[in-house]
Amino acid sequence: MVGFDIVEGKYNFKTDYRFFELSEEWKQWFNHTKETYAIDKENHLGSGYKYKKEGLNLGGKPSWWQADETPLDPDGVPMEFVSEFGYDEKMFYLFYSHKDKLAVQIYQIT
């Protein structure tokens, strides 16, 4: 799980920056993500808030691979689901608290 504060509309990472050190496997995934991001963004524009295609889901409800891990905000309220995307044997989920300006990313593996 990775957490962020939202300060003036920007993410403020709440974890040690060494989190971003990439293994060779993750470098391949990172490059693939950069290549497909523009395509997915273009597909989402004009489609409304909910968008779903193989490996990507924006809005709606998460399709958990394992148990439901919906994070709670500091008041114990379930956070709003924003998106999920999968790659190989990993699924990433993004949640947001409007009140607390807090974003949390969770990932599950098979």
N, C-alpha and C positions, 0 to 999 in steps of 0.2 A: 504494500500500500504506500502510495506517495501522496503527500498533502501540499497544498499551496494556499497562501493567503492571496486574495485579490485586492490589490492596492491601486487605486486610480485606474481601474480597468486592466491592470497588468498582473500576471502571475508573479508571486514572490515565493520561490521554492523553499520549503520548510525542511530540507534534508541536506546532508553533506553533499557537495558538488561532485565528489568522487563517485557518486551514484552513476554518473554519465560515462565513466570509463567503459569502453566497449570491448568485448571479446571479439575474436574474428567472426564467429557466428552472428553476433549482434551487428557487426559492421555490414555484413551482407544484408541483413534485415533492414537496417537503417537506410542503406542506399536504395533498396527496393521501395521503401516507404516514400522517400523523396521523389522517386520516379512516378509513383502512382498518385501522390497527393493532389497534384494539379487536376488530374482526370476526375478523381472523386469529388473535388471541390466544384468543378464545373458541372458535374452531374447533379450535385445537390442544389446549386443555385436555381431558383425558380421552381423548385419542386415542393415548396412548403417546408415546414419544420421536420416532418417525418420523412426519412429517406432510408431505404433498405436495399441492399444488394448483397451478393455473396461476400461474406467477410466484413461487412460494414452495416451498422444500424445506428441511425440518428433519431433520437426521440423514442417515444413509446415505452416499452419495457425491456429490460435486459434478458437475454437468453442465457442464463447461467449454465456453465459447463459443469460446475460442481454445486455446492450449496449456495443459497442466496447470501451474499456478503454486502448487502446495501449498507453503506456507512451511515453513521448517525452524526448530526451536527453537534456542537457543544451543548445544546439543550436536550439532546437525546432524540431529536426528530429525524426520521429517515431523510436523507438528502435526495435531491431530484436527479434522476437518471438523465444523462445528456447523450452519451453515445457508447458504442462498443465497436471494436474491430478485431478481427482475428488474423493471425499469420502463422502458418505451419501448425504447431501444437500449442499455441498461446492465444488467449483471448484477453483483450484489454477493455476495461470499463471505466467511464468517466462520470463522476457525480458532482453536483454543485449545490451550494447553499447560498441563496440570494441574500438572506438576512445577514449571514456571517461573512459573505464574500470569500467563500472557501471552496476550493476544488480538491477532489480526491480521486486518484486513479488507482484502480485495483487490477491485478491480472491473475488469471487462472491458467493452469496448464493441464494437459491430458496425461 
